[in-house]
């Protein structure tokens, strides 16, 4: 049965994987046997992450640098990957940003940046890679959502809107692509400690709220996401489609 989770021989692209959650997800896929493409906008940072993952896992790791928020850049970037390596078997739409402000003060530029980076990128990448997956008759698309796909908090209405849309984009990808042997699912993390959330982790009042609000009683570690990703990337999940799986220590299960 463990062979169903083996990713040997599969090519995986993880957007925004030069640091943070994406970096851990890319290494997790490599540890499961995949050949991984580390993606980022800065070639030097992505290259260092790729080298570290290769050294830690012995996997073959490549680098791609293109702007996932620009449809023309995505088309060119995926075409270059296909020319060099073929259509990825696994695509993880992980790239994302956060912007915080009360709704009455929320800037147009921040709204546009959230939509472009968190939502449009997943649409552009999925649309382009789906063509090769359809032709092949297989593929795994995994979006990274959030507990804010379902729950709201003050000052992040715009962010929550993008993550709620990710859940519905995932369902729509299922509707379009399942007849072609492609599975599209999402992972919705709870509150995870990363370099991007360090200020919140260091805020003892906020950290106490996270621990109290989360039945598991702690922040998530990025490694907590790897098992779910490997499952959704492997043949073990071939009849799982259009779902959002919350990896949140139970936060969305309780009031």
Secondary structure by P-SEA (a helix, b strand, c coil): cccccccccbbbbbccccccaaaaaaaaaaaaccbbbbbcccaaaaaaaaaaaaaacccbbbbbbcccccaaaaaaaaaaaaaccccccbbbcccccccccccccccaaaaaaaaacccaaaaaaaaaaaaaaaaaccbbbbbbbcccccccccccaaaaaaaaaaaaaaaaaaaacccccbbbbbbbbcccccccccccccaaaaaaaaaaacccccccccccaaaaaaaaaccccccccbbbbbccccccccc
